[in-house]
């Protein structure tokens, strides 16, 4: 078998030549792994089992990189892990340190046998003899194949040489096992088993490094180890690739290195959301979102998160990567693990299995998530960011893109109709992006898929929230309304004052306009999708809910007539819920607020704010695709419970007082662009491209 042996990693973090190890090495390794997997008796006084299956595995063929093209069977071994009751480390079971030292790729001649290559690089032990990797600590190891949480247990002999300023050795110290890490990092699996079936895992496509990990719980929380996820936007040494097959890596330095919170606020260097290589911007923002969720009484619907100064090593990856086992000391963001799998992992088709799973959970969580979406102005809530556990309970992750100004983004969540995430599940991605492909007249609408079932109206009485908030949330909204935006920014340490302004406005609107009124006001302040015409965050007409195949025609994986929320599809909708359906314009907002009985002064304030937001939208001639798709309402979505009427509302976008002149100029520009496009097509036909 081919497997990397002792990777001679340079100080720059580059990987070393890969050596060939004899077949007997694998046999010995498997035998050692089997013996190491014995369970330490939890009743013993000196140790107890707290975790299992630390993996040490090759990159499989799906992770092939240009320099390592050959397909390799994935191999791994694992050892039960114990922790010394008196504060020792998480470490492989009692005999494992010695076993790790004798493993096949540590260079023992009796294991390597006659097939060993005399020129194969080796590491020197403290006495200078050829030997395998050391057992050391975070301080003494430069690279490490397997790190352990906590301090060195009593009785464990460390073999890695101590670092000293007088040391003349230029060779890095590679350790097979090292103690003193405060977080263990590993790659995310490509697939997981959920409810007895193998499901795919979405790894994302950005340069942001995302790891599965383990940390020690505080003794106050019961001690032991808990699973987490870890994010690093920058600062990882060794050119770490989140997606190993791509030639891009996480930046080794951070643009805001050495900056303080006061520095980033004063310089206004943070963007509108957490999606940035600026580490401190992201971390302050996410910690603020976490605090907001907890104080609003919504902390259990999204994983808790915190910033940690990590002392760890990147995954070993069998020595195949430049970042293999590289020592890392940097600020990372840690997240509690969301239980279950993402909605997208379950597949797009609607069937009884998915409906039963959703209905088996705590359906009040859907309402709480929906309130959280509006309060924090989430704009990237899609099926990869919504998890369901085996009991049907929903959790939302990835809150980095939130609290954006209304004119720029506002709201885009699959839980709330009227946004593009929702519309994508309703009519299909191709229809939502047809303007970019110039095929809006020909691309058909697709049938609604499973994502449409998370429409909050399917889970609340009468299909309407209004001001039906918990006492905790109501008190929290009142608290925010009573603070200035500056006080809110200072309290939460938000990177930008604008974020505090958005949060304060959202709290005010939820209190005075109710949930649906606040949503409609927010949508009325955004670019409408039927004008913008490309994929992004825009507002669309609100359509009737589709809670299951009995209510509307859906893309079904198997025949089903059930519904979510009310399994028998017997949900009835009050007049306020019906009045909410329709366009999201200035006039329709005023009409809706009047129907639901909002005070005249609050209604005037809301409409005035919409006018101000719309006026702030950049010149639409610079941002609009002229071949914009319509915002169609699928006839199959209509339910007899709802009545929809034609409207003569004015268009939302009023960029200047001279709107008529502006529209005339815009139409002229569209016609010129259409003519130019036709000329391009004629040229393509002539040259045969």
VENZIFEN-V760762 format. One record per residue. N is the residue number from 1. RES is the residue in one small letter. PHI is phi in whole degrees, 0 to 359 (* if undefined). OMEGA is omega in whole degrees, -180 to 180 (* if undefined). Layout:
N	RES	PHI	OMEGA
N	RES	PHI	OMEGA
This chain:
1	x	*	178
2	x	256	180
3	x	208	179
4	x	292	174
5	x	260	-173
6	x	287	-176
7	x	287	177
8	x	282	-176
9	x	269	-180
10	x	284	179
11	x	294	177
12	x	279	176
13	x	89	-178
14	x	283	180
15	x	280	-175
16	x	258	178
17	x	302	179
18	x	266	-178
19	x	255	179
20	x	262	-178
21	x	247	-176
22	x	294	-179
23	x	298	-179
24	x	295	177
25	x	301	-179
26	x	297	-180
27	x	297	179
28	x	296	-179
29	x	299	180
30	x	296	180
31	x	296	179
32	x	296	180
33	x	300	-180
34	x	298	-180
35	x	288	-179
36	x	287	-176
37	x	277	179
38	x	296	-176
39	x	273	175
40	x	286	-177
41	x	301	-178
42	x	293	-178
43	x	271	-179
44	x	292	-175
45	x	279	-173
46	x	256	-177
47	x	204	176
48	x	212	-179
49	x	282	177
50	x	230	180
51	x	199	177
52	x	223	172
53	x	60	165
54	x	286	-173
55	x	262	177
56	x	223	-168
57	x	225	177
58	x	282	168
59	x	282	-180
60	x	283	-179
61	x	303	-179
62	x	292	178
63	x	254	-178
64	x	302	178
65	x	242	-173
66	x	308	-176
67	x	276	180
68	x	226	-173
69	x	278	-173
70	x	296	178
71	x	287	-180
72	x	230	174
73	x	291	179
74	x	291	178
75	x	231	178
76	x	204	171
77	x	222	-178
78	x	216	180
79	x	225	172
80	x	298	-174
81	x	241	179
82	x	236	178
83	x	228	179
84	x	291	-177
85	x	299	-177
86	x	273	174
87	x	103	179
88	x	285	-173
89	x	270	164
90	x	281	-174
91	x	209	176
92	x	303	-170
93	x	306	-162
94	x	327	-175
95	x	271	-171
96	x	296	179
97	x	306	179
98	x	293	-180
99	x	295	179
100	x	298	179
101	x	294	-179
102	x	260	-176
103	x	297	-171
104	x	302	-176
105	x	262	176
106	x	255	168
107	x	95	179
108	x	290	-173
109	x	297	-178
110	x	292	178
111	x	273	-174
112	x	289	175
113	x	71	-171
114	x	289	-176
115	x	280	-176
116	x	297	180
117	x	268	-177
118	x	296	-179
119	x	270	-178
120	x	296	-179
121	x	295	179
122	x	227	174
123	x	260	179
124	x	265	174
125	x	277	-174
126	x	299	-178
127	x	270	177
128	x	93	-180
129	x	279	175
130	x	295	-178
131	x	203	-178
132	x	267	180
133	x	294	-177
134	x	271	164
135	x	254	-174
136	x	213	-179
137	x	234	178
138	x	302	-178
139	x	286	-173
140	x	266	-177
141	x	260	175
142	x	268	173
143	x	226	-175
144	x	208	179
145	x	278	-176
146	x	211	180
147	x	255	-177
148	x	236	180
149	x	281	172
150	x	92	-176
151	x	280	179
152	x	291	179
153	x	292	177
154	x	299	176
155	x	91	179
156	x	270	-180
157	x	273	177
158	x	268	-177
159	x	248	-179
160	x	288	180
161	x	293	178
162	x	289	177
163	x	277	176
164	x	210	-179
165	x	293	-179
166	x	274	-176
167	x	297	-180
168	x	261	-177
169	x	289	178
170	x	262	-179
171	x	276	176
172	x	287	179
173	x	261	177
174	x	261	180
175	x	247	172
176	x	284	180
177	x	217	180
178	x	221	-179
179	x	255	175
180	x	98	175
181	x	284	174
182	x	252	172
183	x	204	177
184	x	259	-179
185	x	249	174
186	x	213	177
187	x	287	178
188	x	282	180
189	x	295	177
190	x	284	-180
191	x	218	175
192	x	225	177
193	x	263	180
194	x	226	-178
195	x	50	175
196	x	82	-179
197	x	235	177
198	x	283	-177
199	x	236	177
200	x	286	177
201	x	244	178
202	x	278	-176
203	x	263	-177
204	x	81	-176
205	x	229	-178
206	x	265	177
207	x	280	-179
208	x	297	179
209	x	278	178
210	x	236	-178
211	x	240	160
212	x	273	-175
213	x	207	175
214	x	224	174
215	x	226	176
216	x	278	173
217	x	286	172
218	x	294	179
219	x	300	178
220	x	297	179
221	x	264	178
222	x	102	179
223	x	69	180
224	x	84	-177
225	x	244	173
226	x	232	179
227	x	280	-180
228	x	219	166
229	x	242	-175
230	x	230	178
231	x	241	173
232	x	223	-179
233	x	277	-177
234	x	193	174
235	x	94	178
236	x	278	179
237	x	277	175
238	x	93	179
239	x	55	-178
240	x	290	179
241	x	253	176
242	x	297	174
243	x	248	-170
244	x	301	-176
245	x	279	-179
246	x	257	-180
247	x	274	173
248	x	210	-173
249	x	218	177
250	x	290	-179
251	x	304	-178
252	x	282	177
253	x	237	-180
254	x	253	-180
255	x	300	-177
256	x	255	-180
257	x	304	177
258	x	82	-180
259	x	279	175
260	x	251	177
261	x	302	180
262	x	298	179
263	x	297	-175
264	x	288	177
265	x	289	-178
266	x	296	-178
267	x	279	-177
268	x	53	-175
269	x	275	-178
270	x	279	179
271	x	283	-175
272	x	289	-177
273	x	215	-178
274	x	283	-177
275	x	282	-175
276	x	202	173
277	x	286	178
278	x	283	-172
279	x	301	-175
280	x	294	177
281	x	301	-178
282	x	298	-173
283	x	290	176
284	x	296	-179
285	x	295	-178
286	x	293	177
287	x	294	176
288	x	292	178
289	x	300	179
290	x	300	-179
291	x	294	178
292	x	299	-178
293	x	300	-178
294	x	294	-177
295	x	292	178
296	x	277	-178
297	x	78	-177
298	x	240	-172
299	x	288	-177
300	x	267	-178
301	x	261	177
302	x	217	-176
303	x	300	173
304	x	295	-178
305	x	217	180
306	x	203	179
307	x	265	-177
308	x	227	169
309	x	280	-173
310	x	281	169
311	x	237	-170
312	x	199	177
313	x	228	176
314	x	293	-178
315	x	308	-176
316	x	293	178
317	x	51	179
318	x	56	177
319	x	73	-174
320	x	275	-174
321	x	246	177
322	x	296	-179
323	x	264	-174
324	x	304	176
325	x	62	-177
326	x	288	179
327	x	291	-178
328	x	228	172
329	x	225	-174
330	x	201	175
331	x	279	178
332	x	232	175
333	x	254	-178
334	x	253	-180
335	x	233	168
336	x	303	-178
337	x	287	174
338	x	284	-178
339	x	288	174
340	x	89	-179
341	x	227	-180
342	x	287	178
343	x	302	-179
344	x	296	179
345	x	293	-178
346	x	278	-180
347	x	99	-173
348	x	275	-176
349	x	291	179
350	x	267	176
351	x	209	-178
352	x	297	-179
353	x	299	180
354	x	290	180
355	x	297	179
356	x	296	179
357	x	299	-179
358	x	298	-177
359	x	291	-178
360	x	281	-177
361	x	274	175
362	x	281	-174
363	x	289	175
364	x	295	178
365	x	296	178
366	x	298	178
367	x	297	-180
368	x	298	177
369	x	299	-179
370	x	299	178
371	x	295	177
372	x	297	-180
373	x	301	-178
374	x	287	-177
375	x	304	-178
376	x	260	177
377	x	53	180
378	x	290	-180
379	x	228	179
380	x	219	-178
381	x	263	179
382	x	234	-171
383	x	295	177
384	x	284	-177
385	x	256	176
386	x	237	-178
387	x	251	173
388	x	237	175
389	x	273	-175
390	x	294	179
391	x	263	177
392	x	88	-180
393	x	274	-177
394	x	269	175
395	x	221	179
396	x	249	-179
397	x	234	173
398	x	62	-179
399	x	261	-174
400	x	291	-175
401	x	258	-176
402	x	209	177
403	x	55	176
404	x	275	-180
405	x	298	-175
406	x	303	-176
407	x	294	-177
408	x	273	-175
409	x	206	176
410	x	85	-172
411	x	208	179
412	x	201	-177
413	x	227	179
414	x	292	179
415	x	281	-173
416	x	237	179
417	x	296	180
418	x	106	177
419	x	253	-175
420	x	287	175
421	x	300	178
422	x	298	-178
423	x	297	180
424	x	298	177
425	x	286	-178
426	x	274	-175
427	x	241	176
428	x	104	-179
429	x	297	-178
430	x	299	179
431	x	291	-179
432	x	288	-178
433	x	246	-175
434	x	297	180
435	x	298	-179
436	x	288	-180
437	x	252	179
438	x	54	-180
439	x	225	-177
440	x	297	-179
441	x	282	-174
442	x	245	-177
443	x	288	-177
444	x	277	170
445	x	286	174
446	x	267	177
447	x	289	179
448	x	304	179
449	x	253	-170
450	x	299	-179
451	x	300	-178
452	x	292	-179
453	x	287	179
454	x	270	172
455	x	307	-174
456	x	301	-177
457	x	296	179
458	x	286	-170
459	x	240	-179
460	x	244	-176
461	x	298	180
462	x	72	-180
463	x	68	-172
464	x	210	178
465	x	265	-177
466	x	61	178
467	x	247	-179
468	x	278	180
469	x	255	174
470	x	290	176
471	x	304	180
472	x	296	-180
473	x	293	180
474	x	301	179
475	x	297	180
476	x	293	179
477	x	298	178
478	x	295	177
479	x	298	-180
480	x	297	-178
481	x	298	-178
482	x	277	180
483	x	260	172
484	x	281	178
485	x	299	179
486	x	294	178
487	x	296	179
488	x	294	179
489	x	298	-179
490	x	295	-177
491	x	294	-178
492	x	268	-175
493	x	55	176
494	x	289	-176
495	x	295	-176
496	x	230	178
497	x	297	-179
498	x	303	179
499	x	296	178
500	x	294	178
501	x	296	179
502	x	296	-179
503	x	296	179
504	x	296	179
505	x	297	-180
506	x	295	178
507	x	297	179
508	x	300	-177
509	x	294	179
510	x	296	179
511	x	287	-170
512	x	260	-179
513	x	253	-174
514	x	77	-176
515	x	299	-176
516	x	295	177
517	x	296	179
518	x	295	179
519	x	295	-177
520	x	295	176
521	x	296	-180
522	x	296	178
523	x	297	-179
524	x	294	179
525	x	268	-175
526	x	258	173
527	x	295	177
528	x	283	-177
529	x	295	-178
530	x	284	174
531	x	257	-177
532	x	292	169
533	x	76	177
534	x	233	-176
535	x	287	-179
536	x	165	-178
537	x	251	-179
538	x	225	-180
539	x	256	180
540	x	230	176
541	x	300	178
542	x	278	-177
543	x	252	176
544	x	299	-180
545	x	289	173
546	x	232	-173
547	x	260	179
548	x	167	-176
549	x	299	178
550	x	286	-180
551	x	273	-177
552	x	203	178
553	x	286	-177
554	x	230	174
555	x	281	-175
556	x	256	175
557	x	283	176
558	x	214	-177
559	x	301	177
560	x	204	177
561	x	231	-178
562	x	273	176
563	x	226	172
564	x	274	-180
565	x	80	174
566	x	252	-172
567	x	305	-177
568	x	267	176
569	x	59	-176
570	x	260	-180
571	x	298	173
572	x	247	-172
573	x	241	-177
574	x	285	-174
575	x	298	179
576	x	297	178
577	x	295	179
578	x	289	-180
579	x	292	-179
580	x	290	-178
581	x	291	178
582	x	127	-176
583	x	291	179
584	x	247	-179
585	x	246	179
586	x	301	-178
587	x	291	-179
588	x	292	175
589	x	297	-180
590	x	299	179
591	x	296	-179
592	x	295	-180
593	x	297	177
594	x	291	-180
595	x	296	-176
596	x	273	172
597	x	83	176
598	x	290	180
599	x	304	-177
600	x	301	-180
601	x	294	178
602	x	294	179
603	x	296	179
604	x	298	179
605	x	299	-178
606	x	296	-179
607	x	294	178
608	x	297	179
609	x	295	177
610	x	298	179
611	x	302	-180
612	x	294	180
613	x	295	-179
614	x	296	179
615	x	296	-179
616	x	277	180
617	x	294	180
618	x	305	-178
619	x	313	-173
620	x	294	178
621	x	293	180
622	x	265	-172
623	x	235	-171
624	x	262	171
625	x	280	-175
626	x	293	-179
627	x	260	-173
628	x	285	176
629	x	282	175
630	x	289	176
631	x	251	-170
632	x	287	171
633	x	260	-179
634	x	296	-178
635	x	303	-178
636	x	290	180
637	x	279	-175
638	x	292	178
639	x	243	-176
640	x	298	178
641	x	292	-174
642	x	257	172
643	x	238	178
644	x	239	-179
645	x	235	178
646	x	294	-179
647	x	230	176
648	x	248	180
649	x	303	177
650	x	288	175
651	x	301	-178
652	x	291	-171
653	x	281	177
654	x	233	-171
655	x	293	180
656	x	203	177
657	x	299	179
658	x	269	-174
659	x	298	-177
660	x	297	178
661	x	297	-180
662	x	297	-179
663	x	295	179
664	x	297	178
665	x	296	-180
666	x	298	179
667	x	297	179
668	x	296	178
669	x	296	179
670	x	298	-179
671	x	295	178
672	x	296	-180
673	x	290	176
674	x	298	-180
675	x	297	178
676	x	296	179
677	x	295	178
678	x	296	178
679	x	297	178
680	x	299	-180
681	x	296	178
682	x	298	179
683	x	296	179
684	x	299	180
685	x	295	-177
686	x	291	-178
687	x	270	175
688	x	76	178
689	x	251	*
